[in-house]
């Protein structure tokens, strides 16, 4: 079963992007591009899921910027 984690990505006044999620407590990522921010968020989601005893291979990230990434 897949678990979808919705990301909220916003561009900060400093010019960087910030990703957070109401679906996964503790997921906060920052990067210089949307792609880099999602890459960092993917790694954080995987580590958070593993730390909680979950299966990281079953997590799909979906963002408000139209991106979706399956953790593998």
URCORZI-V520483 format. One record per backbone hydrogen bond with DSSP energy under -0.5 kcal/mol. NH is the residue of the N-H (numbers start at 1). CO is the residue of the C=O. E is the energy in kcal/mol with one decimal. If there is no record, write none. Layout:
nh: (NH NH)
co: (CO CO)
e: (E E)
This chain:
nh: (3 4 5 6 7 8 9 10 12 12 15 17 18 19 20 21 23 27 28 29 31 37 38 39 40 41 42 43 44 45 46 47 48 49 50 51 52 53 54 56 58 59 60 61 62 63 64 66 69 71)
co: (58 2 60 4 62 20 7 18 10 16 12 31 10 29 8 27 6 24 26 19 17 33 34 35 36 37 38 39 40 41 42 43 44 45 46 47 48 50 49 54 55 56 3 69 5 67 7 63 61 59)
e: (-3.4 -0.5 -3.5 -0.6 -3.8 -3.1 -0.6 -2.2 -0.6 -3.3 -2.5 -3.2 -2.8 -3.3 -2.0 -0.9 -0.6 -2.0 -0.9 -2.6 -2.0 -2.3 -2.5 -2.3 -2.4 -2.5 -2.6 -1.8 -2.3 -2.9 -2.3 -2.2 -2.9 -2.5 -2.5 -2.4 -1.4 -1.4 -3.2 -0.8 -1.8 -1.4 -2.6 -3.1 -2.4 -2.7 -1.2 -1.5 -2.1 -2.9)
